[in-house]
């Protein structure tokens, strides 16, 4: 009887060790999956940005607003009066404003339906007039003011 009780006690003895082999197997499989899928992930998309020489500067004080419409039309708002202008007229008027007030800041208000290239062309015209303080604001698509 004593031999039977010894066998039973040996079989019932619990191990106090954790079997880590299944955990290591799972971690290796996950590592391989991540190593294979990470290079395949496309983290960015290619876009064509418009060309410009404009620089972004601080917040405006007493701004003049240049509006850009989807059809390429430009408007200049000075002292709450909005006037349609051509590119050449815009450059001439902005040069006059800049010579009178060198610290003047220009806001470019682009219609949401206007292309980025039209807005960048307006910013280039502003820079041609000698003004470097330009800020962008947007507005919903609507007809010309």
Chimera marker file (.cmm) of the C-alpha trace (Angstrom):
<marker_set name="trace">
<marker id="1" x="0.000" y="0.000" z="0.000" r="1" g="1" b="0" radius="0.5"/>
<marker id="2" x="2.751" y="2.344" z="0.668" r="1" g="1" b="0" radius="0.5"/>
<marker id="3" x="4.043" y="2.070" z="-2.908" r="1" g="1" b="0" radius="0.5"/>
<marker id="4" x="0.593" y="2.991" z="-4.269" r="1" g="1" b="0" radius="0.5"/>
<marker id="5" x="0.366" y="6.053" z="-2.071" r="1" g="1" b="0" radius="0.5"/>
<marker id="6" x="3.866" y="7.151" z="-3.174" r="1" g="1" b="0" radius="0.5"/>
<marker id="7" x="2.891" y="6.938" z="-6.840" r="1" g="1" b="0" radius="0.5"/>
<marker id="8" x="-0.231" y="8.969" z="-6.252" r="1" g="1" b="0" radius="0.5"/>
<marker id="9" x="1.669" y="11.664" z="-4.416" r="1" g="1" b="0" radius="0.5"/>
<marker id="10" x="4.240" y="11.889" z="-7.215" r="1" g="1" b="0" radius="0.5"/>
<marker id="11" x="1.528" y="12.259" z="-9.861" r="1" g="1" b="0" radius="0.5"/>
<marker id="12" x="-0.322" y="14.910" z="-7.931" r="1" g="1" b="0" radius="0.5"/>
<marker id="13" x="2.663" y="17.070" z="-7.225" r="1" g="1" b="0" radius="0.5"/>
<marker id="14" x="2.094" y="20.485" z="-8.863" r="1" g="1" b="0" radius="0.5"/>
<marker id="15" x="4.760" y="22.349" z="-10.763" r="1" g="1" b="0" radius="0.5"/>
<marker id="16" x="5.382" y="25.893" z="-9.671" r="1" g="1" b="0" radius="0.5"/>
<marker id="17" x="6.988" y="26.922" z="-13.004" r="1" g="1" b="0" radius="0.5"/>
<marker id="18" x="5.339" y="28.842" z="-15.830" r="1" g="1" b="0" radius="0.5"/>
<marker id="19" x="5.673" y="27.335" z="-19.259" r="1" g="1" b="0" radius="0.5"/>
<marker id="20" x="6.810" y="30.296" z="-21.370" r="1" g="1" b="0" radius="0.5"/>
<marker id="21" x="7.303" y="28.418" z="-24.641" r="1" g="1" b="0" radius="0.5"/>
<marker id="22" x="3.782" y="29.202" z="-25.975" r="1" g="1" b="0" radius="0.5"/>
<marker id="23" x="4.278" y="32.898" z="-25.142" r="1" g="1" b="0" radius="0.5"/>
<marker id="24" x="7.598" y="32.957" z="-26.977" r="1" g="1" b="0" radius="0.5"/>
<marker id="25" x="5.986" y="31.287" z="-29.997" r="1" g="1" b="0" radius="0.5"/>
<marker id="26" x="3.201" y="33.869" z="-30.100" r="1" g="1" b="0" radius="0.5"/>
<marker id="27" x="5.664" y="36.758" z="-29.762" r="1" g="1" b="0" radius="0.5"/>
<marker id="28" x="7.828" y="35.432" z="-32.591" r="1" g="1" b="0" radius="0.5"/>
<marker id="29" x="4.805" y="35.068" z="-34.873" r="1" g="1" b="0" radius="0.5"/>
<marker id="30" x="3.709" y="38.638" z="-34.063" r="1" g="1" b="0" radius="0.5"/>
<marker id="31" x="7.227" y="39.925" z="-34.656" r="1" g="1" b="0" radius="0.5"/>
<marker id="32" x="7.347" y="38.286" z="-38.078" r="1" g="1" b="0" radius="0.5"/>
<marker id="33" x="3.900" y="39.654" z="-38.973" r="1" g="1" b="0" radius="0.5"/>
<marker id="34" x="4.926" y="43.207" z="-38.011" r="1" g="1" b="0" radius="0.5"/>
<marker id="35" x="8.254" y="42.912" z="-39.834" r="1" g="1" b="0" radius="0.5"/>
<marker id="36" x="6.505" y="41.841" z="-43.025" r="1" g="1" b="0" radius="0.5"/>
<marker id="37" x="3.585" y="44.301" z="-42.928" r="1" g="1" b="0" radius="0.5"/>
<marker id="38" x="5.390" y="47.472" z="-41.789" r="1" g="1" b="0" radius="0.5"/>
<marker id="39" x="7.253" y="48.113" z="-45.067" r="1" g="1" b="0" radius="0.5"/>
<marker id="40" x="4.020" y="47.544" z="-46.994" r="1" g="1" b="0" radius="0.5"/>
<marker id="41" x="2.142" y="50.267" z="-45.130" r="1" g="1" b="0" radius="0.5"/>
<marker id="42" x="1.857" y="53.533" z="-47.060" r="1" g="1" b="0" radius="0.5"/>
<marker id="43" x="2.200" y="56.247" z="-44.426" r="1" g="1" b="0" radius="0.5"/>
<marker id="44" x="1.819" y="59.204" z="-46.788" r="1" g="1" b="0" radius="0.5"/>
<marker id="45" x="0.368" y="60.244" z="-50.098" r="1" g="1" b="0" radius="0.5"/>
<marker id="46" x="1.995" y="62.176" z="-52.909" r="1" g="1" b="0" radius="0.5"/>
<marker id="47" x="0.446" y="65.551" z="-53.714" r="1" g="1" b="0" radius="0.5"/>
<marker id="48" x="1.436" y="68.309" z="-56.089" r="1" g="1" b="0" radius="0.5"/>
<marker id="49" x="1.751" y="71.558" z="-54.151" r="1" g="1" b="0" radius="0.5"/>
<marker id="50" x="1.645" y="74.877" z="-55.992" r="1" g="1" b="0" radius="0.5"/>
<marker id="51" x="4.835" y="76.885" z="-56.382" r="1" g="1" b="0" radius="0.5"/>
<marker id="52" x="5.246" y="79.993" z="-54.253" r="1" g="1" b="0" radius="0.5"/>
<marker id="53" x="7.816" y="82.311" z="-52.765" r="1" g="1" b="0" radius="0.5"/>
<marker id="54" x="5.501" y="83.362" z="-49.913" r="1" g="1" b="0" radius="0.5"/>
<marker id="55" x="6.480" y="83.158" z="-46.255" r="1" g="1" b="0" radius="0.5"/>
<marker id="56" x="4.189" y="82.680" z="-43.262" r="1" g="1" b="0" radius="0.5"/>
<marker id="57" x="4.452" y="85.343" z="-40.568" r="1" g="1" b="0" radius="0.5"/>
<marker id="58" x="2.728" y="86.338" z="-37.306" r="1" g="1" b="0" radius="0.5"/>
<marker id="59" x="-0.785" y="87.600" z="-36.609" r="1" g="1" b="0" radius="0.5"/>
<marker id="60" x="-2.099" y="90.592" z="-38.544" r="1" g="1" b="0" radius="0.5"/>
<marker id="61" x="-2.771" y="94.083" z="-37.211" r="1" g="1" b="0" radius="0.5"/>
<marker id="62" x="-5.128" y="96.373" z="-39.160" r="1" g="1" b="0" radius="0.5"/>
<marker id="63" x="-5.244" y="94.016" z="-42.176" r="1" g="1" b="0" radius="0.5"/>
<marker id="64" x="-6.099" y="94.592" z="-45.792" r="1" g="1" b="0" radius="0.5"/>
<marker id="65" x="-8.041" y="91.682" z="-47.312" r="1" g="1" b="0" radius="0.5"/>
<marker id="66" x="-7.405" y="90.234" z="-50.776" r="1" g="1" b="0" radius="0.5"/>
<marker id="67" x="-10.208" y="87.878" z="-51.865" r="1" g="1" b="0" radius="0.5"/>
<marker id="68" x="-9.602" y="85.102" z="-54.394" r="1" g="1" b="0" radius="0.5"/>
<marker id="69" x="-12.636" y="83.678" z="-56.212" r="1" g="1" b="0" radius="0.5"/>
<marker id="70" x="-12.949" y="80.287" z="-57.957" r="1" g="1" b="0" radius="0.5"/>
<marker id="71" x="-12.890" y="81.883" z="-61.430" r="1" g="1" b="0" radius="0.5"/>
<marker id="72" x="-9.558" y="83.599" z="-60.652" r="1" g="1" b="0" radius="0.5"/>
<marker id="73" x="-11.066" y="87.033" z="-59.976" r="1" g="1" b="0" radius="0.5"/>
<marker id="74" x="-9.415" y="89.139" z="-57.271" r="1" g="1" b="0" radius="0.5"/>
<marker id="75" x="-10.929" y="91.727" z="-54.944" r="1" g="1" b="0" radius="0.5"/>
<marker id="76" x="-9.275" y="94.149" z="-52.522" r="1" g="1" b="0" radius="0.5"/>
<marker id="77" x="-11.041" y="95.202" z="-49.318" r="1" g="1" b="0" radius="0.5"/>
<marker id="78" x="-9.687" y="98.327" z="-47.647" r="1" g="1" b="0" radius="0.5"/>
<marker id="79" x="-11.694" y="100.030" z="-44.896" r="1" g="1" b="0" radius="0.5"/>
<marker id="80" x="-14.759" y="97.802" z="-45.480" r="1" g="1" b="0" radius="0.5"/>
<marker id="81" x="-14.911" y="98.630" z="-49.218" r="1" g="1" b="0" radius="0.5"/>
<marker id="82" x="-14.535" y="95.607" z="-51.494" r="1" g="1" b="0" radius="0.5"/>
<marker id="83" x="-13.312" y="96.428" z="-55.008" r="1" g="1" b="0" radius="0.5"/>
<marker id="84" x="-12.677" y="94.019" z="-57.897" r="1" g="1" b="0" radius="0.5"/>
<marker id="85" x="-9.126" y="94.390" z="-59.222" r="1" g="1" b="0" radius="0.5"/>
<marker id="86" x="-6.807" y="92.848" z="-61.785" r="1" g="1" b="0" radius="0.5"/>
<marker id="87" x="-3.430" y="91.402" z="-60.789" r="1" g="1" b="0" radius="0.5"/>
<marker id="88" x="-1.554" y="94.486" z="-62.036" r="1" g="1" b="0" radius="0.5"/>
<marker id="89" x="-3.982" y="96.859" z="-60.297" r="1" g="1" b="0" radius="0.5"/>
<marker id="90" x="-3.653" y="94.788" z="-57.100" r="1" g="1" b="0" radius="0.5"/>
<marker id="91" x="0.146" y="95.051" z="-57.174" r="1" g="1" b="0" radius="0.5"/>
<marker id="92" x="-0.022" y="98.832" z="-57.775" r="1" g="1" b="0" radius="0.5"/>
<marker id="93" x="-2.539" y="99.445" z="-54.985" r="1" g="1" b="0" radius="0.5"/>
<marker id="94" x="-0.644" y="97.239" z="-52.543" r="1" g="1" b="0" radius="0.5"/>
<marker id="95" x="2.597" y="99.090" z="-53.310" r="1" g="1" b="0" radius="0.5"/>
<marker id="96" x="0.805" y="102.343" z="-52.451" r="1" g="1" b="0" radius="0.5"/>
<marker id="97" x="-0.557" y="100.865" z="-49.228" r="1" g="1" b="0" radius="0.5"/>
<marker id="98" x="2.875" y="99.493" z="-48.345" r="1" g="1" b="0" radius="0.5"/>
<marker id="99" x="4.621" y="102.825" z="-48.989" r="1" g="1" b="0" radius="0.5"/>
<marker id="100" x="2.050" y="104.578" z="-46.784" r="1" g="1" b="0" radius="0.5"/>
<marker id="101" x="2.051" y="101.874" z="-44.066" r="1" g="1" b="0" radius="0.5"/>
<marker id="102" x="5.077" y="99.515" z="-44.174" r="1" g="1" b="0" radius="0.5"/>
<marker id="103" x="3.689" y="97.440" z="-41.280" r="1" g="1" b="0" radius="0.5"/>
<marker id="104" x="0.418" y="96.655" z="-43.091" r="1" g="1" b="0" radius="0.5"/>
<marker id="105" x="-0.575" y="93.006" z="-43.045" r="1" g="1" b="0" radius="0.5"/>
<marker id="106" x="-2.485" y="91.429" z="-45.896" r="1" g="1" b="0" radius="0.5"/>
<marker id="107" x="-5.070" y="88.703" z="-45.354" r="1" g="1" b="0" radius="0.5"/>
<marker id="108" x="-5.747" y="86.426" z="-48.298" r="1" g="1" b="0" radius="0.5"/>
<marker id="109" x="-9.316" y="85.172" z="-48.186" r="1" g="1" b="0" radius="0.5"/>
<marker id="110" x="-9.604" y="82.219" z="-50.521" r="1" g="1" b="0" radius="0.5"/>
<marker id="111" x="-12.951" y="80.838" z="-51.596" r="1" g="1" b="0" radius="0.5"/>
<marker id="112" x="-13.252" y="77.152" z="-50.712" r="1" g="1" b="0" radius="0.5"/>
<marker id="113" x="-13.847" y="76.318" z="-54.384" r="1" g="1" b="0" radius="0.5"/>
<marker id="114" x="-10.770" y="78.281" z="-55.555" r="1" g="1" b="0" radius="0.5"/>
<marker id="115" x="-7.750" y="76.197" z="-56.524" r="1" g="1" b="0" radius="0.5"/>
<marker id="116" x="-4.586" y="76.407" z="-54.469" r="1" g="1" b="0" radius="0.5"/>
<marker id="117" x="-2.687" y="77.686" z="-57.488" r="1" g="1" b="0" radius="0.5"/>
<marker id="118" x="-5.007" y="80.717" z="-57.764" r="1" g="1" b="0" radius="0.5"/>
<marker id="119" x="-4.437" y="81.509" z="-54.086" r="1" g="1" b="0" radius="0.5"/>
<marker id="120" x="-0.680" y="81.085" z="-54.424" r="1" g="1" b="0" radius="0.5"/>
<marker id="121" x="-0.733" y="83.392" z="-57.482" r="1" g="1" b="0" radius="0.5"/>
<marker id="122" x="-2.447" y="86.047" z="-55.335" r="1" g="1" b="0" radius="0.5"/>
<marker id="123" x="0.193" y="85.611" z="-52.616" r="1" g="1" b="0" radius="0.5"/>
<marker id="124" x="2.938" y="85.968" z="-55.229" r="1" g="1" b="0" radius="0.5"/>
<marker id="125" x="1.313" y="89.197" z="-56.446" r="1" g="1" b="0" radius="0.5"/>
<marker id="126" x="1.292" y="90.487" z="-52.863" r="1" g="1" b="0" radius="0.5"/>
<marker id="127" x="4.982" y="89.603" z="-52.487" r="1" g="1" b="0" radius="0.5"/>
<marker id="128" x="5.703" y="91.335" z="-55.812" r="1" g="1" b="0" radius="0.5"/>
<marker id="129" x="4.245" y="94.494" z="-54.264" r="1" g="1" b="0" radius="0.5"/>
<marker id="130" x="6.904" y="94.223" z="-51.533" r="1" g="1" b="0" radius="0.5"/>
<marker id="131" x="4.657" y="92.998" z="-48.709" r="1" g="1" b="0" radius="0.5"/>
<marker id="132" x="5.882" y="90.015" z="-46.697" r="1" g="1" b="0" radius="0.5"/>
<marker id="133" x="3.252" y="89.887" z="-43.937" r="1" g="1" b="0" radius="0.5"/>
<marker id="134" x="0.587" y="87.624" z="-45.440" r="1" g="1" b="0" radius="0.5"/>
<marker id="135" x="-1.945" y="85.469" z="-43.596" r="1" g="1" b="0" radius="0.5"/>
<marker id="136" x="-4.454" y="83.043" z="-45.075" r="1" g="1" b="0" radius="0.5"/>
<marker id="137" x="-8.108" y="82.749" z="-44.112" r="1" g="1" b="0" radius="0.5"/>
<marker id="138" x="-10.778" y="80.691" z="-45.818" r="1" g="1" b="0" radius="0.5"/>
<marker id="139" x="-14.438" y="81.161" z="-46.411" r="1" g="1" b="0" radius="0.5"/>
<marker id="140" x="-17.213" y="78.999" z="-47.807" r="1" g="1" b="0" radius="0.5"/>
<marker id="141" x="-17.942" y="79.038" z="-51.501" r="1" g="1" b="0" radius="0.5"/>
<marker id="142" x="-20.133" y="81.945" z="-52.530" r="1" g="1" b="0" radius="0.5"/>
<marker id="143" x="-20.497" y="84.438" z="-55.331" r="1" g="1" b="0" radius="0.5"/>
<marker id="144" x="-18.289" y="87.518" z="-55.634" r="1" g="1" b="0" radius="0.5"/>
<marker id="145" x="-19.054" y="90.337" z="-53.203" r="1" g="1" b="0" radius="0.5"/>
<link id1="1" id2="2" r="1" g="1" b="0" radius="0.2"/>
<link id1="2" id2="3" r="1" g="1" b="0" radius="0.2"/>
<link id1="3" id2="4" r="1" g="1" b="0" radius="0.2"/>
<link id1="4" id2="5" r="1" g="1" b="0" radius="0.2"/>
<link id1="5" id2="6" r="1" g="1" b="0" radius="0.2"/>
<link id1="6" id2="7" r="1" g="1" b="0" radius="0.2"/>
<link id1="7" id2="8" r="1" g="1" b="0" radius="0.2"/>
<link id1="8" id2="9" r="1" g="1" b="0" radius="0.2"/>
<link id1="9" id2="10" r="1" g="1" b="0" radius="0.2"/>
<link id1="10" id2="11" r="1" g="1" b="0" radius="0.2"/>
<link id1="11" id2="12" r="1" g="1" b="0" radius="0.2"/>
<link id1="12" id2="13" r="1" g="1" b="0" radius="0.2"/>
<link id1="13" id2="14" r="1" g="1" b="0" radius="0.2"/>
<link id1="14" id2="15" r="1" g="1" b="0" radius="0.2"/>
<link id1="15" id2="16" r="1" g="1" b="0" radius="0.2"/>
<link id1="16" id2="17" r="1" g="1" b="0" radius="0.2"/>
<link id1="17" id2="18" r="1" g="1" b="0" radius="0.2"/>
<link id1="18" id2="19" r="1" g="1" b="0" radius="0.2"/>
<link id1="19" id2="20" r="1" g="1" b="0" radius="0.2"/>
<link id1="20" id2="21" r="1" g="1" b="0" radius="0.2"/>
<link id1="21" id2="22" r="1" g="1" b="0" radius="0.2"/>
<link id1="22" id2="23" r="1" g="1" b="0" radius="0.2"/>
<link id1="23" id2="24" r="1" g="1" b="0" radius="0.2"/>
<link id1="24" id2="25" r="1" g="1" b="0" radius="0.2"/>
<link id1="25" id2="26" r="1" g="1" b="0" radius="0.2"/>
<link id1="26" id2="27" r="1" g="1" b="0" radius="0.2"/>
<link id1="27" id2="28" r="1" g="1" b="0" radius="0.2"/>
<link id1="28" id2="29" r="1" g="1" b="0" radius="0.2"/>
<link id1="29" id2="30" r="1" g="1" b="0" radius="0.2"/>
<link id1="30" id2="31" r="1" g="1" b="0" radius="0.2"/>
<link id1="31" id2="32" r="1" g="1" b="0" radius="0.2"/>
<link id1="32" id2="33" r="1" g="1" b="0" radius="0.2"/>
<link id1="33" id2="34" r="1" g="1" b="0" radius="0.2"/>
<link id1="34" id2="35" r="1" g="1" b="0" radius="0.2"/>
<link id1="35" id2="36" r="1" g="1" b="0" radius="0.2"/>
<link id1="36" id2="37" r="1" g="1" b="0" radius="0.2"/>
<link id1="37" id2="38" r="1" g="1" b="0" radius="0.2"/>
<link id1="38" id2="39" r="1" g="1" b="0" radius="0.2"/>
<link id1="39" id2="40" r="1" g="1" b="0" radius="0.2"/>
<link id1="40" id2="41" r="1" g="1" b="0" radius="0.2"/>
<link id1="41" id2="42" r="1" g="1" b="0" radius="0.2"/>
<link id1="42" id2="43" r="1" g="1" b="0" radius="0.2"/>
<link id1="43" id2="44" r="1" g="1" b="0" radius="0.2"/>
<link id1="44" id2="45" r="1" g="1" b="0" radius="0.2"/>
<link id1="45" id2="46" r="1" g="1" b="0" radius="0.2"/>
<link id1="46" id2="47" r="1" g="1" b="0" radius="0.2"/>
<link id1="47" id2="48" r="1" g="1" b="0" radius="0.2"/>
<link id1="48" id2="49" r="1" g="1" b="0" radius="0.2"/>
<link id1="49" id2="50" r="1" g="1" b="0" radius="0.2"/>
<link id1="50" id2="51" r="1" g="1" b="0" radius="0.2"/>
<link id1="51" id2="52" r="1" g="1" b="0" radius="0.2"/>
<link id1="52" id2="53" r="1" g="1" b="0" radius="0.2"/>
<link id1="53" id2="54" r="1" g="1" b="0" radius="0.2"/>
<link id1="54" id2="55" r="1" g="1" b="0" radius="0.2"/>
<link id1="55" id2="56" r="1" g="1" b="0" radius="0.2"/>
<link id1="56" id2="57" r="1" g="1" b="0" radius="0.2"/>
<link id1="57" id2="58" r="1" g="1" b="0" radius="0.2"/>
<link id1="58" id2="59" r="1" g="1" b="0" radius="0.2"/>
<link id1="59" id2="60" r="1" g="1" b="0" radius="0.2"/>
<link id1="60" id2="61" r="1" g="1" b="0" radius="0.2"/>
<link id1="61" id2="62" r="1" g="1" b="0" radius="0.2"/>
<link id1="62" id2="63" r="1" g="1" b="0" radius="0.2"/>
<link id1="63" id2="64" r="1" g="1" b="0" radius="0.2"/>
<link id1="64" id2="65" r="1" g="1" b="0" radius="0.2"/>
<link id1="65" id2="66" r="1" g="1" b="0" radius="0.2"/>
<link id1="66" id2="67" r="1" g="1" b="0" radius="0.2"/>
<link id1="67" id2="68" r="1" g="1" b="0" radius="0.2"/>
<link id1="68" id2="69" r="1" g="1" b="0" radius="0.2"/>
<link id1="69" id2="70" r="1" g="1" b="0" radius="0.2"/>
<link id1="70" id2="71" r="1" g="1" b="0" radius="0.2"/>
<link id1="71" id2="72" r="1" g="1" b="0" radius="0.2"/>
<link id1="72" id2="73" r="1" g="1" b="0" radius="0.2"/>
<link id1="73" id2="74" r="1" g="1" b="0" radius="0.2"/>
<link id1="74" id2="75" r="1" g="1" b="0" radius="0.2"/>
<link id1="75" id2="76" r="1" g="1" b="0" radius="0.2"/>
<link id1="76" id2="77" r="1" g="1" b="0" radius="0.2"/>
<link id1="77" id2="78" r="1" g="1" b="0" radius="0.2"/>
<link id1="78" id2="79" r="1" g="1" b="0" radius="0.2"/>
<link id1="79" id2="80" r="1" g="1" b="0" radius="0.2"/>
<link id1="80" id2="81" r="1" g="1" b="0" radius="0.2"/>
<link id1="81" id2="82" r="1" g="1" b="0" radius="0.2"/>
<link id1="82" id2="83" r="1" g="1" b="0" radius="0.2"/>
<link id1="83" id2="84" r="1" g="1" b="0" radius="0.2"/>
<link id1="84" id2="85" r="1" g="1" b="0" radius="0.2"/>
<link id1="85" id2="86" r="1" g="1" b="0" radius="0.2"/>
<link id1="86" id2="87" r="1" g="1" b="0" radius="0.2"/>
<link id1="87" id2="88" r="1" g="1" b="0" radius="0.2"/>
<link id1="88" id2="89" r="1" g="1" b="0" radius="0.2"/>
<link id1="89" id2="90" r="1" g="1" b="0" radius="0.2"/>
<link id1="90" id2="91" r="1" g="1" b="0" radius="0.2"/>
<link id1="91" id2="92" r="1" g="1" b="0" radius="0.2"/>
<link id1="92" id2="93" r="1" g="1" b="0" radius="0.2"/>
<link id1="93" id2="94" r="1" g="1" b="0" radius="0.2"/>
<link id1="94" id2="95" r="1" g="1" b="0" radius="0.2"/>
<link id1="95" id2="96" r="1" g="1" b="0" radius="0.2"/>
<link id1="96" id2="97" r="1" g="1" b="0" radius="0.2"/>
<link id1="97" id2="98" r="1" g="1" b="0" radius="0.2"/>
<link id1="98" id2="99" r="1" g="1" b="0" radius="0.2"/>
<link id1="99" id2="100" r="1" g="1" b="0" radius="0.2"/>
<link id1="100" id2="101" r="1" g="1" b="0" radius="0.2"/>
<link id1="101" id2="102" r="1" g="1" b="0" radius="0.2"/>
<link id1="102" id2="103" r="1" g="1" b="0" radius="0.2"/>
<link id1="103" id2="104" r="1" g="1" b="0" radius="0.2"/>
<link id1="104" id2="105" r="1" g="1" b="0" radius="0.2"/>
<link id1="105" id2="106" r="1" g="1" b="0" radius="0.2"/>
<link id1="106" id2="107" r="1" g="1" b="0" radius="0.2"/>
<link id1="107" id2="108" r="1" g="1" b="0" radius="0.2"/>
<link id1="108" id2="109" r="1" g="1" b="0" radius="0.2"/>
<link id1="109" id2="110" r="1" g="1" b="0" radius="0.2"/>
<link id1="110" id2="111" r="1" g="1" b="0" radius="0.2"/>
<link id1="111" id2="112" r="1" g="1" b="0" radius="0.2"/>
<link id1="112" id2="113" r="1" g="1" b="0" radius="0.2"/>
<link id1="113" id2="114" r="1" g="1" b="0" radius="0.2"/>
<link id1="114" id2="115" r="1" g="1" b="0" radius="0.2"/>
<link id1="115" id2="116" r="1" g="1" b="0" radius="0.2"/>
<link id1="116" id2="117" r="1" g="1" b="0" radius="0.2"/>
<link id1="117" id2="118" r="1" g="1" b="0" radius="0.2"/>
<link id1="118" id2="119" r="1" g="1" b="0" radius="0.2"/>
<link id1="119" id2="120" r="1" g="1" b="0" radius="0.2"/>
<link id1="120" id2="121" r="1" g="1" b="0" radius="0.2"/>
<link id1="121" id2="122" r="1" g="1" b="0" radius="0.2"/>
<link id1="122" id2="123" r="1" g="1" b="0" radius="0.2"/>
<link id1="123" id2="124" r="1" g="1" b="0" radius="0.2"/>
<link id1="124" id2="125" r="1" g="1" b="0" radius="0.2"/>
<link id1="125" id2="126" r="1" g="1" b="0" radius="0.2"/>
<link id1="126" id2="127" r="1" g="1" b="0" radius="0.2"/>
<link id1="127" id2="128" r="1" g="1" b="0" radius="0.2"/>
<link id1="128" id2="129" r="1" g="1" b="0" radius="0.2"/>
<link id1="129" id2="130" r="1" g="1" b="0" radius="0.2"/>
<link id1="130" id2="131" r="1" g="1" b="0" radius="0.2"/>
<link id1="131" id2="132" r="1" g="1" b="0" radius="0.2"/>
<link id1="132" id2="133" r="1" g="1" b="0" radius="0.2"/>
<link id1="133" id2="134" r="1" g="1" b="0" radius="0.2"/>
<link id1="134" id2="135" r="1" g="1" b="0" radius="0.2"/>
<link id1="135" id2="136" r="1" g="1" b="0" radius="0.2"/>
<link id1="136" id2="137" r="1" g="1" b="0" radius="0.2"/>
<link id1="137" id2="138" r="1" g="1" b="0" radius="0.2"/>
<link id1="138" id2="139" r="1" g="1" b="0" radius="0.2"/>
<link id1="139" id2="140" r="1" g="1" b="0" radius="0.2"/>
<link id1="140" id2="141" r="1" g="1" b="0" radius="0.2"/>
<link id1="141" id2="142" r="1" g="1" b="0" radius="0.2"/>
<link id1="142" id2="143" r="1" g="1" b="0" radius="0.2"/>
<link id1="143" id2="144" r="1" g="1" b="0" radius="0.2"/>
<link id1="144" id2="145" r="1" g="1" b="0" radius="0.2"/>
</marker_set>
